[in-house]
Amino acid sequence: MADAITDLAAERLIRRAPDHPLALAEDDQRYLLGCLEEVGRVFGIATLPDLPLDALPGRALMRRLVDLRRTLRAADPEQRSALGRLAGAIQLVDTACALDHDHAAAVAARHGKPED
């Protein structure tokens, strides 16, 4: 049952993310890429996206992060550390998604358009 709840929470994170690239600061992009590189290195898998982060839709980025977090199991302290950073990366992207949503709502309100 706990896995089903976790999957629902993960799916909610993915669905909240926009279908367009997020406005991430350079520091945030470096952090995210560093997390993905570390996870790839310690687990021996390819983790970096094919597109630069400023061209990757937020939903695709969130799905990649959530799928990695959901499927990988740490076998040693180094892997546990990498997964911990991955959780931080998910939180960072979720925050960027919330800011993106708030910005879109403010722009729509300013132009008298209903929110999506």
MOPAC internal coordinates of N, CA, C and O (Angstrom, degrees):
PM7 1SCF
backbone

  N    0.0000 0     0.00 0     0.00 0    0    0    0
  C    1.4582 1     0.00 0     0.00 0    1    0    0
  C    1.5223 1   111.17 1     0.00 0    2    1    0
  O    1.2310 1   120.12 1   142.79 1    3    2    1
  N    1.3450 1   117.38 1   -37.21 1    3    2    1
  C    1.4625 1   120.54 1  -179.48 1    5    3    2
  C    1.5232 1   110.81 1   -63.21 1    6    5    3
  O    1.2310 1   120.21 1   143.38 1    7    6    5
  N    1.3518 1   117.21 1   -36.62 1    7    6    5
  C    1.4594 1   120.00 1   177.84 1    9    7    6
  C    1.5227 1   111.11 1   -63.46 1   10    9    7
  O    1.2310 1   120.11 1   141.04 1   11   10    9
  N    1.3303 1   117.40 1   -38.96 1   11   10    9
  C    1.4613 1   120.84 1   179.32 1   13   11   10
  C    1.5177 1   110.74 1   -64.54 1   14   13   11
  O    1.2310 1   120.37 1   139.95 1   15   14   13
  N    1.3237 1   116.89 1   -40.05 1   15   14   13
  C    1.4685 1   120.74 1   178.60 1   17   15   14
  C    1.5204 1   110.27 1   -66.69 1   18   17   15
  O    1.2310 1   120.60 1   136.98 1   19   18   17
  N    1.3292 1   116.46 1   -43.02 1   19   18   17
  C    1.4535 1   120.90 1   177.82 1   21   19   18
  C    1.5216 1   110.38 1   -61.07 1   22   21   19
  O    1.2310 1   120.23 1   136.80 1   23   22   21
  N    1.3267 1   117.16 1   -43.20 1   23   22   21
  C    1.4552 1   121.01 1   179.24 1   25   23   22
  C    1.5280 1   111.25 1   -63.28 1   26   25   23
  O    1.2310 1   120.16 1   141.32 1   27   26   25
  N    1.3213 1   117.29 1   -38.68 1   27   26   25
  C    1.4704 1   120.06 1   177.76 1   29   27   26
  C    1.5287 1   110.70 1   -65.35 1   30   29   27
  O    1.2310 1   120.04 1   138.08 1   31   30   29
  N    1.3120 1   117.53 1   -41.92 1   31   30   29
  C    1.4595 1   120.96 1   178.64 1   33   31   30
  C    1.5245 1   110.08 1   -64.40 1   34   33   31
  O    1.2310 1   120.46 1   137.85 1   35   34   33
  N    1.3176 1   116.73 1   -42.15 1   35   34   33
  C    1.4637 1   120.73 1   179.01 1   37   35   34
  C    1.5206 1   110.24 1   -64.67 1   38   37   35
  O    1.2310 1   120.44 1   136.84 1   39   38   37
  N    1.3142 1   116.77 1   -43.16 1   39   38   37
  C    1.4693 1   119.98 1   179.50 1   41   39   38
  C    1.5227 1   111.04 1   -64.19 1   42   41   39
  O    1.2310 1   120.20 1   144.12 1   43   42   41
  N    1.3158 1   117.23 1   -35.88 1   43   42   41
  C    1.4617 1   120.84 1   176.95 1   45   43   42
  C    1.5292 1   110.51 1   -63.65 1   46   45   43
  O    1.2310 1   120.40 1   138.37 1   47   46   45
  N    1.3325 1   116.84 1   -41.63 1   47   46   45
  C    1.4662 1   120.37 1   176.86 1   49   47   46
  C    1.5216 1   110.60 1   -59.95 1   50   49   47
  O    1.2310 1   120.56 1   136.42 1   51   50   49
  N    1.3147 1   116.53 1   -43.58 1   51   50   49
  C    1.4653 1   121.02 1  -178.81 1   53   51   50
  C    1.5239 1   110.56 1   -65.70 1   54   53   51
  O    1.2310 1   119.91 1   135.38 1   55   54   53
  N    1.3089 1   117.78 1   -44.62 1   55   54   53
  C    1.4705 1   121.16 1  -177.59 1   57   55   54
  C    1.5263 1   112.68 1   -68.41 1   58   57   55
  O    1.2310 1   120.45 1   152.54 1   59   58   57
  N    1.3328 1   116.74 1   -27.46 1   59   58   57
  C    1.4736 1   119.81 1   178.35 1   61   59   58
  C    1.5251 1   112.06 1   -74.23 1   62   61   59
  O    1.2310 1   120.81 1   158.52 1   63   62   61
  N    1.3251 1   116.05 1   -21.48 1   63   62   61
  C    1.4615 1   119.78 1  -177.30 1   65   63   62
  C    1.5307 1   109.88 1   -74.23 1   66   65   63
  O    1.2310 1   120.49 1   -36.35 1   67   66   65
  N    1.3361 1   116.67 1   143.65 1   67   66   65
  C    1.4697 1   120.11 1  -177.42 1   69   67   66
  C    1.5287 1   112.35 1   -77.47 1   70   69   67
  O    1.2310 1   121.49 1   -18.67 1   71   70   69
  N    1.3244 1   114.75 1   161.33 1   71   70   69
  C    1.4641 1   121.64 1   177.50 1   73   71   70
  C    1.5244 1   112.08 1   -86.06 1   74   73   71
  O    1.2310 1   120.16 1  -169.70 1   75   74   73
  N    1.2958 1   117.31 1    10.30 1   75   74   73
  C    1.4661 1   121.74 1   176.85 1   77   75   74
  C    1.5355 1   108.50 1  -122.57 1   78   77   75
  O    1.2310 1   120.31 1   -18.22 1   79   78   77
  N    1.3298 1   117.02 1   161.78 1   79   78   77
  C    1.4690 1   119.16 1   179.60 1   81   79   78
  C    1.5261 1   111.59 1   -61.61 1   82   81   79
  O    1.2310 1   121.20 1   -33.63 1   83   82   81
  N    1.3158 1   115.31 1   146.37 1   83   82   81
  C    1.4618 1   121.56 1   177.53 1   85   83   82
  C    1.5243 1   109.72 1   -86.07 1   86   85   83
  O    1.2310 1   120.62 1   -31.00 1   87   86   85
  N    1.3052 1   116.43 1   149.00 1   87   86   85
  C    1.4607 1   121.65 1   175.84 1   89   87   86
  C    1.5272 1   107.55 1   -82.96 1   90   89   87
  O    1.2310 1   120.98 1   -90.40 1   91   90   89
  N    1.3297 1   115.73 1    89.60 1   91   90   89
  C    1.4650 1   121.35 1  -179.04 1   93   91   90
  C    1.5173 1   109.51 1  -102.54 1   94   93   91
  O    1.2310 1   120.67 1   -44.74 1   95   94   93
  N    1.3170 1   116.33 1   135.26 1   95   94   93
  C    1.4647 1   120.83 1   175.50 1   97   95   94
  C    1.5303 1   108.76 1   -64.89 1   98   97   95
  O    1.2310 1   120.95 1   -21.60 1   99   98   97
  N    1.3233 1   115.80 1   158.40 1   99   98   97
  C    1.4706 1   120.16 1   179.64 1  101   99   98
  C    1.5280 1   111.67 1   -58.10 1  102  101   99
  O    1.2310 1   120.43 1   141.08 1  103  102  101
  N    1.3337 1   116.78 1   -38.92 1  103  102  101
  C    1.4718 1   120.15 1   177.84 1  105  103  102
  C    1.5233 1   111.14 1   -62.50 1  106  105  103
  O    1.2310 1   120.63 1   139.41 1  107  106  105
  N    1.3268 1   116.40 1   -40.59 1  107  106  105
  C    1.4634 1   120.38 1   178.89 1  109  107  106
  C    1.5247 1   110.50 1   -66.00 1  110  109  107
  O    1.2310 1   120.38 1   138.42 1  111  110  109
  N    1.3251 1   116.87 1   -41.58 1  111  110  109
  C    1.4662 1   120.04 1   177.94 1  113  111  110
  C    1.5264 1   110.66 1   -62.59 1  114  113  111
  O    1.2310 1   120.55 1   136.89 1  115  114  113
  N    1.3353 1   116.56 1   -43.11 1  115  114  113
  C    1.4719 1   119.85 1   178.37 1  117  115  114
  C    1.5305 1   110.86 1   -61.75 1  118  117  115
  O    1.2310 1   120.63 1   138.27 1  119  118  117
  N    1.3369 1   116.40 1   -41.73 1  119  118  117
  C    1.4579 1   120.38 1   179.06 1  121  119  118
  C    1.5327 1   110.59 1   -61.40 1  122  121  119
  O    1.2310 1   120.78 1   132.33 1  123  122  121
  N    1.3311 1   116.12 1   -47.67 1  123  122  121
  C    1.4614 1   120.31 1  -179.04 1  125  123  122
  C    1.5245 1   111.30 1   -62.39 1  126  125  123
  O    1.2310 1   120.55 1   134.22 1  127  126  125
  N    1.3214 1   116.56 1   -45.78 1  127  126  125
  C    1.4593 1   119.72 1   178.94 1  129  127  126
  C    1.5316 1   111.35 1   -64.17 1  130  129  127
  O    1.2310 1   120.62 1   141.97 1  131  130  129
  N    1.3263 1   116.41 1   -38.03 1  131  130  129
  C    1.4613 1   120.17 1   176.51 1  133  131  130
  C    1.5124 1   111.89 1   -62.28 1  134  133  131
  O    1.2310 1   120.53 1   138.17 1  135  134  133
  N    1.3293 1   116.60 1   -41.83 1  135  134  133
  C    1.4670 1   120.62 1   177.52 1  137  135  134
  C    1.5251 1   110.71 1   -62.45 1  138  137  135
  O    1.2310 1   120.71 1   132.94 1  139  138  137
  N    1.3222 1   116.25 1   -47.06 1  139  138  137
  C    1.4596 1   120.11 1  -179.85 1  141  139  138
  C    1.5301 1   111.22 1   -63.44 1  142  141  139
  O    1.2310 1   120.62 1   138.26 1  143  142  141
  N    1.3274 1   116.42 1   -41.74 1  143  142  141
  C    1.4730 1   119.55 1   177.98 1  145  143  142
  C    1.5218 1   111.54 1   -61.99 1  146  145  143
  O    1.2310 1   120.71 1   136.50 1  147  146  145
  N    1.3252 1   116.24 1   -43.50 1  147  146  145
  C    1.4710 1   119.86 1  -179.92 1  149  147  146
  C    1.5240 1   111.23 1   -63.69 1  150  149  147
  O    1.2310 1   120.40 1   134.92 1  151  150  149
  N    1.3212 1   116.84 1   -45.08 1  151  150  149
  C    1.4649 1   120.20 1   178.56 1  153  151  150
  C    1.5243 1   109.49 1   -60.44 1  154  153  151
  O    1.2310 1   120.59 1   135.44 1  155  154  153
  N    1.3228 1   116.49 1   -44.56 1  155  154  153
  C    1.4603 1   120.12 1   179.10 1  157  155  154
  C    1.5173 1   112.25 1   -60.80 1  158  157  155
  O    1.2310 1   120.74 1   138.01 1  159  158  157
  N    1.3217 1   116.19 1   -41.99 1  159  158  157
  C    1.4682 1   121.16 1  -178.35 1  161  159  158
  C    1.5242 1   111.48 1   -66.47 1  162  161  159
  O    1.2310 1   120.20 1   130.29 1  163  162  161
  N    1.3331 1   117.23 1   -49.71 1  163  162  161
  C    1.4702 1   118.95 1  -174.14 1  165  163  162
  C    1.5298 1   113.28 1   -75.62 1  166  165  163
  O    1.2310 1   120.22 1   155.26 1  167  166  165
  N    1.3307 1   117.19 1   -24.74 1  167  166  165
  C    1.4626 1   119.68 1   178.59 1  169  167  166
  C    1.5268 1   112.18 1   -99.24 1  170  169  167
  O    1.2310 1   120.29 1   170.39 1  171  170  169
  N    1.3381 1   117.05 1    -9.61 1  171  170  169
  C    1.4581 1   120.58 1   178.85 1  173  171  170
  C    1.5101 1   114.13 1    68.81 1  174  173  171
  O    1.2310 1   120.89 1  -141.70 1  175  174  173
  N    1.3440 1   115.90 1    38.30 1  175  174  173
  C    1.4659 1   120.80 1  -179.48 1  177  175  174
  C    1.5234 1   109.49 1  -131.01 1  178  177  175
  O    1.2310 1   120.95 1   -17.34 1  179  178  177
  N    1.3244 1   115.80 1   162.66 1  179  178  177
  C    1.4634 1   121.29 1   175.36 1  181  179  178
  C    1.5301 1   107.96 1   -82.03 1  182  181  179
  O    1.2310 1   120.57 1   -53.69 1  183  182  181
  N    1.3233 1   116.51 1   126.31 1  183  182  181
  C    1.4631 1   119.89 1  -177.75 1  185  183  182
  C    1.5241 1   113.28 1  -126.73 1  186  185  183
  O    1.2310 1   119.87 1   160.43 1  187  186  185
  N    1.3198 1   117.85 1   -19.57 1  187  186  185
  C    1.4624 1   120.05 1  -175.40 1  189  187  186
  C    1.5270 1   110.77 1   -74.61 1  190  189  187
  O    1.2310 1   120.21 1   -41.27 1  191  190  189
  N    1.3307 1   117.21 1   138.73 1  191  190  189
  C    1.4686 1   120.16 1   178.68 1  193  191  190
  C    1.5269 1   110.79 1   -70.01 1  194  193  191
  O    1.2310 1   121.19 1   -21.97 1  195  194  193
  N    1.3254 1   115.33 1   158.03 1  195  194  193
  C    1.4617 1   121.24 1   178.62 1  197  195  194
  C    1.5214 1   112.13 1   -73.30 1  198  197  195
  O    1.2310 1   120.36 1   156.56 1  199  198  197
  N    1.3148 1   116.92 1   -23.44 1  199  198  197
  C    1.4653 1   122.27 1  -178.90 1  201  199  198
  C    1.5232 1   110.46 1  -106.10 1  202  201  199
  O    1.2310 1   120.29 1   -25.76 1  203  202  201
  N    1.3311 1   117.05 1   154.24 1  203  202  201
  C    1.4697 1   118.32 1   171.65 1  205  203  202
  C    1.5346 1   109.28 1   -63.87 1  206  205  203
  O    1.2310 1   120.70 1   -27.59 1  207  206  205
  N    1.3192 1   116.26 1   152.41 1  207  206  205
  C    1.4694 1   119.89 1  -176.68 1  209  207  206
  C    1.5256 1   112.75 1   -60.20 1  210  209  207
  O    1.2310 1   119.91 1   148.77 1  211  210  209
  N    1.3344 1   117.79 1   -31.23 1  211  210  209
  C    1.4628 1   118.93 1  -179.62 1  213  211  210
  C    1.5291 1   112.67 1   -76.62 1  214  213  211
  O    1.2310 1   119.85 1   178.01 1  215  214  213
  N    1.3421 1   117.89 1    -1.99 1  215  214  213
  C    1.4595 1   122.34 1   175.55 1  217  215  214
  C    1.5297 1   112.02 1  -115.86 1  218  217  215
  O    1.2310 1   120.52 1   171.15 1  219  218  217
  N    1.3187 1   116.61 1    -8.85 1  219  218  217
  C    1.4634 1   121.96 1  -177.21 1  221  219  218
  C    1.5290 1   109.76 1   -87.17 1  222  221  219
  O    1.2310 1   119.92 1   -53.81 1  223  222  221
  N    1.3302 1   117.76 1   126.19 1  223  222  221
  C    1.4711 1   119.21 1   177.05 1  225  223  222
  C    1.5292 1   111.27 1   -57.06 1  226  225  223
  O    1.2310 1   120.89 1   -36.63 1  227  226  225
  N    1.3256 1   115.91 1   143.37 1  227  226  225
  C    1.4590 1   120.92 1  -179.78 1  229  227  226
  C    1.5159 1   112.71 1   -55.62 1  230  229  227
  O    1.2310 1   120.50 1   142.65 1  231  230  229
  N    1.3114 1   116.66 1   -37.35 1  231  230  229
  C    1.4640 1   120.54 1  -178.96 1  233  231  230
  C    1.5311 1   110.94 1   -66.09 1  234  233  231
  O    1.2310 1   120.13 1   140.26 1  235  234  233
  N    1.3249 1   117.35 1   -39.74 1  235  234  233
  C    1.4689 1   120.88 1   178.64 1  237  235  234
  C    1.5264 1   110.34 1   -66.92 1  238  237  235
  O    1.2310 1   120.43 1   139.48 1  239  238  237
  N    1.3256 1   116.78 1   -40.52 1  239  238  237
  C    1.4645 1   120.77 1   177.78 1  241  239  238
  C    1.5260 1   110.92 1   -63.58 1  242  241  239
  O    1.2310 1   120.59 1   133.28 1  243  242  241
  N    1.3167 1   116.48 1   -46.72 1  243  242  241
  C    1.4686 1   120.10 1   179.74 1  245  243  242
  C    1.5264 1   110.39 1   -63.42 1  246  245  243
  O    1.2310 1   120.01 1   138.52 1  247  246  245
  N    1.3284 1   117.58 1   -41.48 1  247  246  245
  C    1.4659 1   120.04 1   179.51 1  249  247  246
  C    1.5233 1   110.43 1   -61.47 1  250  249  247
  O    1.2310 1   120.02 1   137.69 1  251  250  249
  N    1.3310 1   117.57 1   -42.31 1  251  250  249
  C    1.4717 1   120.60 1   179.37 1  253  251  250
  C    1.5324 1   110.09 1   -60.83 1  254  253  251
  O    1.2310 1   120.50 1   132.48 1  255  254  253
  N    1.3340 1   116.64 1   -47.52 1  255  254  253
  C    1.4644 1   120.43 1  -178.69 1  257  255  254
  C    1.5276 1   111.67 1   -63.54 1  258  257  255
  O    1.2310 1   120.82 1   133.63 1  259  258  257
  N    1.3221 1   116.04 1   -46.37 1  259  258  257
  C    1.4674 1   120.83 1  -178.10 1  261  259  258
  C    1.5263 1   110.78 1   -65.94 1  262  261  259
  O    1.2310 1   120.28 1   137.97 1  263  262  261
  N    1.3280 1   117.08 1   -42.03 1  263  262  261
  C    1.4624 1   119.38 1   179.12 1  265  263  262
  C    1.5260 1   111.47 1   -62.69 1  266  265  263
  O    1.2310 1   120.17 1   138.99 1  267  266  265
  N    1.3207 1   117.28 1   -41.01 1  267  266  265
  C    1.4656 1   120.13 1   176.98 1  269  267  266
  C    1.5221 1   110.22 1   -62.14 1  270  269  267
  O    1.2310 1   120.47 1   133.47 1  271  270  269
  N    1.3208 1   116.71 1   -46.53 1  271  270  269
  C    1.4725 1   121.37 1  -178.04 1  273  271  270
  C    1.5210 1   110.93 1   -63.76 1  274  273  271
  O    1.2310 1   120.89 1   143.41 1  275  274  273
  N    1.3195 1   115.90 1   -36.59 1  275  274  273
  C    1.4651 1   121.38 1  -176.98 1  277  275  274
  C    1.5259 1   112.12 1   -74.17 1  278  277  275
  O    1.2310 1   119.92 1   146.65 1  279  278  277
  N    1.3203 1   117.75 1   -33.35 1  279  278  277
  C    1.4681 1   119.84 1  -171.19 1  281  279  278
  C    1.5228 1   114.92 1   -99.40 1  282  281  279
  O    1.2310 1   119.82 1   155.40 1  283  282  281
  N    1.3190 1   117.94 1   -24.60 1  283  282  281
  C    1.4635 1   119.75 1  -175.92 1  285  283  282
  C    1.5256 1   111.31 1   -84.92 1  286  285  283
  O    1.2310 1   120.89 1   -38.61 1  287  286  285
  N    1.3281 1   115.91 1   141.39 1  287  286  285
  C    1.4595 1   122.21 1   177.03 1  289  287  286
  C    1.5149 1   108.21 1  -124.15 1  290  289  287
  O    1.2310 1   120.59 1   -54.56 1  291  290  289
  N    1.3126 1   116.48 1   125.44 1  291  290  289
  C    1.4645 1   121.65 1  -177.08 1  293  291  290
  C    1.5241 1   110.86 1   -74.61 1  294  293  291
  O    1.2310 1   121.59 1   -42.88 1  295  294  293
  N    1.3362 1   114.57 1   137.12 1  295  294  293
  C    1.4621 1   120.56 1   178.59 1  297  295  294
  C    1.5252 1   111.77 1  -112.35 1  298  297  295
  O    1.2310 1   120.39 1   170.96 1  299  298  297
  N    1.3343 1   116.86 1    -9.04 1  299  298  297
  C    1.4646 1   119.98 1  -178.82 1  301  299  298
  C    1.5328 1   109.13 1  -152.99 1  302  301  299
  O    1.2310 1   120.32 1    -8.92 1  303  302  301
  N    1.3273 1   116.99 1   171.08 1  303  302  301
  C    1.4695 1   120.13 1  -177.91 1  305  303  302
  C    1.5341 1   113.83 1   -59.87 1  306  305  303
  O    1.2310 1   119.99 1   144.48 1  307  306  305
  N    1.3192 1   117.63 1   -35.52 1  307  306  305
  C    1.4700 1   120.40 1   179.95 1  309  307  306
  C    1.5319 1   110.45 1   -64.91 1  310  309  307
  O    1.2310 1   120.35 1   138.94 1  311  310  309
  N    1.3102 1   116.93 1   -41.06 1  311  310  309
  C    1.4635 1   120.69 1   177.71 1  313  311  310
  C    1.5309 1   111.17 1   -68.74 1  314  313  311
  O    1.2310 1   120.55 1   141.87 1  315  314  313
  N    1.3314 1   116.56 1   -38.13 1  315  314  313
  C    1.4740 1   119.58 1   176.90 1  317  315  314
  C    1.5190 1   110.54 1   -61.89 1  318  317  315
  O    1.2310 1   120.40 1   139.28 1  319  318  317
  N    1.3249 1   116.83 1   -40.72 1  319  318  317
  C    1.4593 1   121.41 1   178.15 1  321  319  318
  C    1.5325 1   110.97 1   -62.51 1  322  321  319
  O    1.2310 1   120.72 1   135.99 1  323  322  321
  N    1.3292 1   116.22 1   -44.01 1  323  322  321
  C    1.4656 1   120.51 1   179.41 1  325  323  322
  C    1.5239 1   111.01 1   -63.00 1  326  325  323
  O    1.2310 1   120.43 1   139.14 1  327  326  325
  N    1.3233 1   116.79 1   -40.86 1  327  326  325
  C    1.4679 1   119.71 1   178.25 1  329  327  326
  C    1.5237 1   111.05 1   -67.42 1  330  329  327
  O    1.2310 1   120.23 1   146.53 1  331  330  329
  N    1.3205 1   117.16 1   -33.47 1  331  330  329
  C    1.4653 1   120.51 1   175.46 1  333  331  330
  C    1.5208 1   111.41 1   -63.58 1  334  333  331
  O    1.2310 1   120.62 1   137.64 1  335  334  333
  N    1.3229 1   116.42 1   -42.36 1  335  334  333
  C    1.4732 1   119.93 1   175.94 1  337  335  334
  C    1.5181 1   110.89 1   -64.19 1  338  337  335
  O    1.2310 1   120.70 1   144.76 1  339  338  337
  N    1.3286 1   116.26 1   -35.24 1  339  338  337
  C    1.4597 1   120.49 1   178.86 1  341  339  338
  C    1.5286 1   110.35 1   -63.67 1  342  341  339
  O    1.2310 1   120.37 1   141.23 1  343  342  341
  N    1.3169 1   116.89 1   -38.77 1  343  342  341
  C    1.4712 1   120.24 1   176.14 1  345  343  342
  C    1.5234 1   110.07 1   -62.18 1  346  345  343
  O    1.2310 1   120.12 1   140.39 1  347  346  345
  N    1.3340 1   117.38 1   -39.61 1  347  346  345
  C    1.4632 1   121.07 1   176.09 1  349  347  346
  C    1.5143 1   111.99 1   -64.37 1  350  349  347
  O    1.2310 1   120.50 1   143.02 1  351  350  349
  N    1.3244 1   116.66 1   -36.98 1  351  350  349
  C    1.4637 1   120.89 1   178.27 1  353  351  350
  C    1.5274 1   110.54 1   -65.29 1  354  353  351
  O    1.2310 1   120.46 1   139.82 1  355  354  353
  N    1.3199 1   116.72 1   -40.18 1  355  354  353
  C    1.4675 1   120.71 1   177.75 1  357  355  354
  C    1.5260 1   109.77 1   -62.16 1  358  357  355
  O    1.2310 1   120.46 1   136.91 1  359  358  357
  N    1.3178 1   116.73 1   -43.09 1  359  358  357
  C    1.4671 1   120.55 1   178.88 1  361  359  358
  C    1.5285 1   111.14 1   -63.09 1  362  361  359
  O    1.2310 1   120.56 1   138.60 1  363  362  361
  N    1.3288 1   116.53 1   -41.40 1  363  362  361
  C    1.4623 1   120.51 1   178.83 1  365  363  362
  C    1.5288 1   110.47 1   -61.10 1  366  365  363
  O    1.2310 1   120.16 1   133.35 1  367  366  365
  N    1.3347 1   117.30 1   -46.65 1  367  366  365
  C    1.4628 1   120.92 1  -179.89 1  369  367  366
  C    1.5258 1   110.39 1   -66.16 1  370  369  367
  O    1.2310 1   119.75 1   141.66 1  371  370  369
  N    1.3261 1   118.08 1   -38.34 1  371  370  369
  C    1.4688 1   120.63 1   177.79 1  373  371  370
  C    1.5288 1   110.59 1   -62.76 1  374  373  371
  O    1.2310 1   120.29 1   140.03 1  375  374  373
  N    1.3109 1   117.04 1   -39.97 1  375  374  373
  C    1.4642 1   121.05 1   176.93 1  377  375  374
  C    1.5288 1   110.41 1   -64.20 1  378  377  375
  O    1.2310 1   120.54 1   136.97 1  379  378  377
  N    1.3256 1   116.58 1   -43.03 1  379  378  377
  C    1.4710 1   120.37 1   177.54 1  381  379  378
  C    1.5287 1   110.53 1   -62.43 1  382  381  379
  O    1.2310 1   120.09 1   143.53 1  383  382  381
  N    1.3237 1   117.44 1   -36.47 1  383  382  381
  C    1.4674 1   121.27 1   177.43 1  385  383  382
  C    1.5239 1   110.90 1   -65.06 1  386  385  383
  O    1.2310 1   120.49 1   137.40 1  387  386  385
  N    1.3232 1   116.66 1   -42.60 1  387  386  385
  C    1.4637 1   120.55 1   178.86 1  389  387  386
  C    1.5228 1   110.72 1   -63.62 1  390  389  387
  O    1.2310 1   120.32 1   137.45 1  391  390  389
  N    1.3269 1   117.00 1   -42.55 1  391  390  389
  C    1.4651 1   120.43 1   177.66 1  393  391  390
  C    1.5222 1   111.01 1   -64.26 1  394  393  391
  O    1.2310 1   120.38 1   139.71 1  395  394  393
  N    1.3297 1   116.88 1   -40.29 1  395  394  393
  C    1.4599 1   121.16 1   177.98 1  397  395  394
  C    1.5317 1   110.45 1   -61.38 1  398  397  395
  O    1.2310 1   120.79 1   136.50 1  399  398  397
  N    1.3291 1   116.09 1   -43.50 1  399  398  397
  C    1.4703 1   120.51 1   179.06 1  401  399  398
  C    1.5284 1   110.99 1   -63.44 1  402  401  399
  O    1.2310 1   120.53 1   134.89 1  403  402  401
  N    1.3306 1   116.60 1   -45.11 1  403  402  401
  C    1.4695 1   120.49 1   179.60 1  405  403  402
  C    1.5210 1   111.14 1   -63.30 1  406  405  403
  O    1.2310 1   120.46 1   140.49 1  407  406  405
  N    1.3230 1   116.73 1   -39.51 1  407  406  405
  C    1.4706 1   120.31 1   178.87 1  409  407  406
  C    1.5281 1   110.59 1   -65.01 1  410  409  407
  O    1.2310 1   120.32 1   135.85 1  411  410  409
  N    1.3277 1   116.99 1   -44.15 1  411  410  409
  C    1.4637 1   120.76 1   178.94 1  413  411  410
  C    1.5274 1   110.70 1   -62.56 1  414  413  411
  O    1.2310 1   120.36 1   140.38 1  415  414  413
  N    1.3280 1   116.92 1   -39.62 1  415  414  413
  C    1.4659 1   120.60 1   178.75 1  417  415  414
  C    1.5308 1   110.79 1   -65.80 1  418  417  415
  O    1.2310 1   120.30 1   139.97 1  419  418  417
  N    1.3202 1   117.02 1   -40.03 1  419  418  417
  C    1.4684 1   120.28 1   178.84 1  421  419  418
  C    1.5134 1   111.33 1   -65.85 1  422  421  419
  O    1.2310 1   120.48 1   138.45 1  423  422  421
  N    1.3144 1   116.68 1   -41.55 1  423  422  421
  C    1.4856 1   120.17 1   178.31 1  425  423  422
  C    1.5217 1   109.70 1   -64.65 1  426  425  423
  O    1.2310 1   119.99 1   136.72 1  427  426  425
  N    1.3315 1   117.63 1   -43.28 1  427  426  425
  C    1.4479 1   120.69 1   179.28 1  429  427  426
  C    1.5268 1   111.28 1   -63.27 1  430  429  427
  O    1.2310 1   120.26 1   139.84 1  431  430  429
  N    1.3285 1   117.11 1   -40.16 1  431  430  429
  C    1.4715 1   120.45 1   179.11 1  433  431  430
  C    1.5180 1   111.13 1   -65.41 1  434  433  431
  O    1.2310 1   121.19 1   141.63 1  435  434  433
  N    1.3232 1   115.32 1   -38.37 1  435  434  433
  C    1.4674 1   119.78 1   179.96 1  437  435  434
  C    1.5248 1   111.17 1   -65.17 1  438  437  435
  O    1.2310 1   120.70 1   147.61 1  439  438  437
  N    1.3180 1   116.26 1   -32.39 1  439  438  437
  C    1.4643 1   120.53 1  -178.42 1  441  439  438
  C    1.5209 1   112.46 1   -98.18 1  442  441  439
  O    1.2310 1   120.35 1  -173.31 1  443  442  441
  N    1.3213 1   116.94 1     6.69 1  443  442  441
  C    1.4561 1   121.59 1   177.09 1  445  443  442
  C    1.5064 1   114.07 1    68.98 1  446  445  443
  O    1.2310 1   120.10 1  -154.62 1  447  446  445
  N    1.3289 1   117.41 1    25.38 1  447  446  445
  C    1.4583 1   120.65 1   179.61 1  449  447  446
  C    1.5125 1   108.97 1  -100.59 1  450  449  447
  O    1.2310 1   120.48 1   -35.87 1  451  450  449
  N    1.3335 1   116.69 1   144.13 1  451  450  449
  C    1.4787 1   118.31 1   176.02 1  453  451  450
  C    1.5208 1   110.50 1   -67.47 1  454  453  451
  O    1.2310 1   121.56 1   -32.23 1  455  454  453
  N    1.3261 1   114.62 1   147.77 1  455  454  453
  C    1.4636 1   121.04 1   179.50 1  457  455  454
  C    1.5161 1   110.06 1   -73.27 1  458  457  455
  O    1.2310 1   120.39 1   -35.86 1  459  458  457
  N    1.3539 1   116.85 1   144.14 1  459  458  457
  C    1.4826 1   121.17 1   177.90 1  461  459  458
  C    1.4895 1   110.91 1   -73.30 1  462  461  459
  O    1.2310 1   120.10 1   180.00 1  463  462  461

